[in-house]
Amino acid sequence: MANGHGGRRPGSGRKRRETLEEQQTRRDLLLKVISPSKWECIVQQVVEKVEAGDIYAILPYLPYLLGSPKQEINVTGQITHVEMEHARKVLRVVGGTG
């Protein structure tokens, strides 16, 4: 970060063409094996589980259906009371004054 631009980071930037092609190949293979009617059956089973009270059955699919939730990072530099209390406890244990 000497030049102020952040530098190269793992996973940043556009995906390589080879990666995109590999993902498309996997999707195509999956769609060949599982027909639209089978997908409908799978989705119906998940819906039935949710309707029966197993609300956790749909959780793995929500990011795909709705998109991942926006993750915000607060960069104010302010330390909350809870964070400060936790830091004091850690320092007591590490320093041996607890």
Beta strands, then each sheet from edge to edge (+ up, - down):
end
